[in-house]
Amino acid sequence: QTTPFPTPVSSSPVTGTTSPSRGEQQTPAPTLGPTRNPTRAPTLSTSPPTADQSEAVIRALLQSNGVPVKTDSSPQGRAFQHMVADSFFIDNDRRMLQRYSLLVLWFGTNGPTGWIDDHRGSWATSSDHCGWNRVTCNSDSLVQKLQLCCGSVSSSIPTEVGMLDSMKLIDFHRSTLLTGFIPSEIGRMSALTWLDLNDLTGLTPSTIPEEILVASVEWLGLAGSQIRGSVPARISRLSSVTDVYIFDNDLTGGDLNELCDTLEMGIIDCDDGIECDCCKQGLRPTVHGFDVGEDCNADSPPPTKSPTPNPTSTPTEGFSQEITIRELLERNGVSVRTDSSPQGQAFGFMVTDEFLVDNEQRMVQRYALLVLWFATNGPSSWT
């Protein structure tokens, strides 16, 4: 059963990055992933290297950043081999490490067979990974957003995801086929502001890794994701957080009182021994998200529809509008597209649209009219 919650991005030729999976880390191993300034590998030239040069340079880059190189059939080995044979050349160490990380994610979550069509797109091709479906980069061509929600991927999230250290938004919500654990390496994303891990019902029951609670997080979703134990005290010290969704888990306590000064929206289980004064005043759904209402232990029914963040606000540097519209469409059975189809053009228009409607049915109707417009070649074919 789906849990209700709101959801809404120096130089050297190379291509790859590997590291041991969670299960392989039985003995001490080199630290995974790059630091903020990756250690440089030997530079060849600014022209694309030969296959032999590619392998040597990629291997050197990974090893110089503490990443064990694999050449077997593991996700890490397949990512390394793909990059060696890849014709897309990047003269930038950090971008190459991020490309490797995305490839390990692809192979580690059973791409392409384990991915839905809308997300698969151009992944693991020789094109720039900034153009791969559901990947958004910033002006420096570093990965900023990764949105792979709604059953799009299977298997476990590899620890190499932590190499995407420029990430500001990560969204795996409702990826019910994901297994294993929430990787603590997410904590290396020091600029992360939006973390949506809601409804990962296939995960192995475990506690919340404290490492993922980075200081910059503003929106945190961990609802219905097999969380057990007590809520880490570190959550209360997240001074930037405004939205928290921690419910439908198996929690046994925790103190969230310090959140009350910044919390604006959220759903938090009140019957799990969690201390939270503002929660016990009752965060109840309203048309704008959540507001203080009845006692949350009262005999009032739970929300039957995912609460939508206030459309007039733009938290998280504009991510809110895109995620709100995406979630609204998906809730209404609409397959969201981001390509050049009429549906993709309509979605893209609404994401950048200054006219916002604080009514779900009207927003869906606006989308339908926009699809009609683009599908019938407006304005060129309209009188």
C-alpha positions in Angstrom: 0.0 0.0 0.0 1.4 3.3 -1.0 2.2 5.7 1.8 0.8 9.3 1.4 3.5 12.0 1.3 4.5 15.0 -0.9 7.3 14.8 -3.5 8.0 17.1 -5.7 19.9 18.8 -9.4 40.2 20.4 -13.2 41.1 18.4 -16.1 42.3 15.0 -17.2 40.9 12.5 -19.7 39.2 9.6 -18.0 36.0 7.6 -17.6 35.1 5.6 -14.5 34.8 4.8 -10.8 34.3 1.7 -8.7 34.1 0.6 -5.2 33.1 -2.4 -3.1 29.4 -3.1 -2.5 28.0 -3.0 1.0 28.4 -6.7 1.3 32.0 -6.7 0.3 33.2 -4.3 2.9 34.2 -7.0 5.4 37.8 -5.9 5.8 39.1 -2.4 5.8 39.2 -1.0 2.3 40.4 2.3 0.7 38.0 5.2 1.3 35.4 5.3 -1.4 34.9 8.3 -3.7 36.6 11.6 -4.4 37.2 14.4 -2.0 35.8 17.8 -3.0 38.9 18.2 -5.2 39.7 14.8 -6.8 43.3 13.6 -6.9 44.5 14.1 -10.4 45.5 11.1 -12.6 48.2 11.3 -15.2 47.2 13.6 -18.1 47.6 12.5 -21.7 46.4 15.3 -23.9 43.3 17.2 -24.6 42.4 14.9 -27.5 40.4 11.6 -26.9 42.8 8.8 -25.8 43.2 5.4 -27.4 41.5 2.4 -25.8 44.8 1.4 -24.1 45.3 5.0 -22.9 41.7 5.2 -21.6 42.1 2.1 -19.5 45.4 3.3 -18.0 44.0 6.8 -17.3 40.7 5.6 -15.9 42.4 3.1 -13.7 44.8 5.7 -12.4 42.0 8.2 -11.7 40.0 5.6 -9.7 43.0 4.3 -7.8 44.3 7.8 -7.0 40.9 8.6 -5.4 40.9 5.4 -3.3 38.5 3.4 -5.5 39.4 -0.3 -6.0 39.3 -1.1 -9.8 37.3 -4.1 -10.8 37.2 -5.7 -14.2 34.7 -8.5 -13.5 30.9 -8.7 -14.1 30.1 -6.7 -11.0 28.3 -3.3 -11.5 31.7 -1.7 -10.8 33.5 -3.9 -13.3 30.9 -3.3 -16.0 31.0 0.5 -15.4 34.8 0.4 -15.7 34.7 -1.6 -18.9 32.0 0.7 -20.3 34.1 3.8 -19.7 37.2 2.2 -21.3 35.2 1.5 -24.5 33.2 4.8 -24.3 33.7 7.3 -27.1 32.5 10.2 -25.0 35.6 12.0 -23.8 35.6 14.3 -20.7 38.7 16.2 -19.9 37.7 16.7 -16.3 38.4 14.3 -13.4 35.4 15.2 -11.2 33.0 14.7 -14.1 34.5 11.4 -15.0 34.1 10.2 -11.4 30.5 11.2 -11.5 30.0 9.5 -14.8 31.4 6.3 -13.3 29.1 6.7 -10.3 26.0 6.9 -12.6 27.1 3.9 -14.6 27.6 1.8 -11.4 24.1 2.9 -10.4 22.8 1.9 -13.8 24.4 -1.6 -13.7 23.8 -2.0 -10.0 20.0 -1.4 -10.3 19.6 -3.8 -13.3 19.5 -1.2 -16.1 18.1 -1.5 -18.7 15.8 -4.5 -17.8 15.0 -3.2 -14.3 14.1 0.3 -15.4 10.9 1.7 -16.8 11.0 3.2 -20.3 10.5 6.8 -19.2 13.7 6.6 -17.1 15.9 4.4 -19.2 16.3 6.8 -22.2 19.9 7.4 -23.1 21.5 6.0 -20.0 24.8 4.1 -20.5 25.3 5.5 -24.0 28.2 7.5 -25.3 26.3 10.8 -24.8 27.0 13.3 -22.1 25.5 12.0 -18.9 24.1 15.4 -18.1 21.5 14.6 -20.8 20.5 11.2 -19.5 16.9 10.9 -18.4 16.2 12.1 -14.9 19.7 13.6 -14.5 20.1 17.3 -14.2 23.5 19.1 -14.1 24.4 22.6 -13.0 26.3 25.2 -15.0 29.6 23.5 -14.3 28.2 20.2 -15.8 28.2 18.5 -12.4 25.2 16.4 -11.4 22.7 18.3 -9.3 19.5 16.3 -9.4 18.7 12.6 -9.8 15.0 11.7 -9.9 14.4 8.0 -10.3 11.0 7.5 -8.5 8.0 5.4 -8.8 9.2 1.8 -9.4 11.8 2.9 -12.0 14.7 0.9 -10.6 15.3 -2.4 -8.8 18.1 -4.1 -6.7 20.1 -2.0 -4.3 21.4 1.6 -4.4 25.2 1.2 -4.7 27.5 3.0 -2.3 29.1 4.8 -5.3 26.2 7.1 -5.3 28.1 9.1 -2.8 30.5 10.2 -5.5 27.8 12.5 -6.8 29.0 15.1 -4.2 27.5 18.1 -6.0 24.0 16.7 -5.7 21.3 19.0 -4.3 18.2 16.8 -4.9 17.9 13.0 -4.8 14.5 11.3 -5.3 14.0 7.5 -5.2 10.5 7.6 -3.7 8.1 4.7 -4.4 10.9 2.7 -5.9 9.4 -0.4 -4.2 11.8 -2.9 -6.0 14.8 -1.4 -4.3 16.4 -3.8 -1.8 19.2 -3.6 0.7 20.0 -0.6 2.8 20.0 3.2 2.5 23.7 3.9 1.7 25.4 6.1 4.3 27.5 7.4 1.5 24.7 9.8 0.6 26.2 11.8 3.5 29.0 12.9 1.1 26.5 15.1 -0.7 27.4 18.1 1.4 25.1 20.4 -0.6 22.1 18.2 -0.5 18.8 20.0 0.2 16.1 17.6 -0.9 16.3 13.9 0.1 13.2 11.8 -0.9 13.5 8.1 0.2 9.8 7.7 0.9 8.0 4.3 0.4 11.1 2.1 -0.3 9.1 -0.8 1.0 11.6 -3.4 -0.3 14.5 -2.3 1.9 16.0 -4.4 4.6 14.6 -3.1 8.0 17.3 -0.9 9.6 18.0 2.3 11.5 18.4 5.7 9.8 22.0 6.1 8.9 23.0 9.3 10.7 25.5 10.1 7.9 22.7 10.9 5.4 21.4 13.7 7.6 23.6 16.4 6.1 23.4 19.9 7.5 22.1 21.5 4.3 18.9 19.3 4.1 15.7 21.2 3.9 13.2 18.5 2.8 13.5 15.0 4.3 11.3 12.0 3.4 11.8 8.7 5.1 8.2 7.5 5.3 7.3 3.8 4.9 10.8 2.7 4.2 11.3 -0.1 6.8 13.0 2.3 9.3 13.3 0.9 12.8 15.0 1.9 16.1 14.9 5.5 17.4 15.0 8.7 15.4 18.6 10.0 15.4 19.1 13.1 17.6 21.0 14.5 14.6 17.7 15.2 12.9 16.8 17.8 15.5 20.1 19.6 14.8 19.3 20.1 11.1 18.8 23.9 11.3 17.8 24.3 7.7 15.1 21.6 7.6 11.5 22.8 7.0 9.7 19.6 5.8 10.0 16.2 7.5 8.1 13.0 6.7 8.8 10.1 9.0 5.8 7.8 9.4 4.6 4.2 8.7 7.9 2.8 10.0 8.8 0.8 13.1 10.3 3.5 15.2 10.7 3.2 19.0 11.4 6.8 20.1 13.5 9.9 19.7 13.4 13.6 20.5 12.4 16.1 17.7 11.5 19.1 19.8 14.3 21.2 18.4 12.7 20.9 15.0 9.7 22.9 16.1 11.4 26.2 15.4 11.9 25.5 11.7 9.4 22.9 10.8 6.7 24.1 8.3 5.3 20.9 6.9 5.4 17.2 7.6 3.9 14.0 8.9 5.5 12.4 11.9 4.2 9.3 13.8 3.0 10.5 17.2 2.5 7.0 18.7 6.1 5.7 18.4 7.4 7.3 21.6 8.7 10.3 19.7 9.1 13.5 21.7 7.9 16.4 19.5 5.8 19.2 21.0 4.8 20.8 17.7 3.9 17.3 16.3 1.5 16.7 19.2 -0.2 19.9 18.5 -1.0 18.1 15.2 0.4 18.7 11.8 -2.7 18.2 9.7 -3.1 18.5 5.9 -4.4 21.7 4.4 -4.6 22.9 0.8 -1.2 24.5 1.3 0.5 21.5 2.8 0.3 21.3 6.6 -0.7 23.6 9.4 -1.2 23.3 13.1 -4.5 21.6 13.8 -6.0 18.9 16.0 -4.0 16.7 18.3 -2.4 14.1 16.1 -3.5 11.3 18.4 -7.1 12.3 17.9 -9.6 9.9 16.2 -9.5 11.8 13.0 -8.8 9.9 9.7 -5.3 10.1 8.2 -4.8 12.0 4.9 -6.2 10.1 1.9 -4.3 12.0 -0.7 -0.6 13.1 -0.8 -0.5 16.7 0.6 0.9 19.1 -2.0 3.5 21.8 -1.1 2.2 25.3 -1.4 2.3 26.1 -5.2 3.0 29.8 -4.4 6.3 29.0 -2.6 9.6 28.1 -4.3 11.8 26.3 -1.7 14.9 24.4 -2.7 15.8 26.7 -5.5 12.8 26.0 -7.7 12.8 22.3 -7.3 9.4 22.4 -5.5 7.4 23.4 -8.5 8.8 20.7 -10.8 8.4 18.0 -8.2 4.9 19.1 -7.1 3.6 19.0 -10.7 5.3 15.7 -11.4 3.8 14.2 -8.2 0.4 15.7 -9.1 0.4 14.1 -12.5 1.6 10.7 -11.3 -1.1 10.7 -8.6 -3.7 11.1 -11.3 -2.3 8.2 -13.4 -0.4 10.4 -15.9 2.9 9.1 -17.1 5.3 12.1 -16.8 7.4 12.7 -19.9 10.3 15.1 -20.3 11.0 14.6 -24.0 9.9 16.6 -27.1 6.5 14.9 -27.2 3.3 17.0 -26.6 3.2 15.6 -23.1 6.8 16.4 -22.5 6.4 19.9 -23.8 3.3 20.5 -21.7 5.2 19.3 -18.5 8.2 21.5 -19.3 5.9 24.5 -19.9 4.1 24.0 -16.5 7.4 23.6 -14.7 8.5 27.1 -15.8 4.9 28.6 -15.9 4.4 31.7 -13.7 0.7 31.0 -13.5 0.1 28.6 -10.7 -3.3 27.2 -9.7 -3.8 26.1 -6.1 -6.3 23.4 -7.1 -5.3 19.9 -8.2 -8.2 19.4 -10.7 -7.6 22.7 -12.4 -3.8 21.9 -12.7 -4.6 18.6 -14.4 -7.0 20.3 -16.7 -4.4 22.9 -17.5 -2.0 20.2 -18.4 -4.6 18.5 -20.7 -5.1 21.8 -22.5 -1.4 22.3 -23.0 -1.0 18.7 -24.4 -3.8 19.5 -26.8 -2.1 22.8 -27.8 1.3 21.1 -28.5 -0.2 18.0 -30.1 -2.1 20.1 -32.6 0.9 22.2 -33.5 -0.2 25.4 -31.9 0.4 28.2 -32.7 1.6 27.4 -36.3 -1.6 25.4 -37.2 -4.1 27.5 -35.3 -6.0 30.4 -36.7 
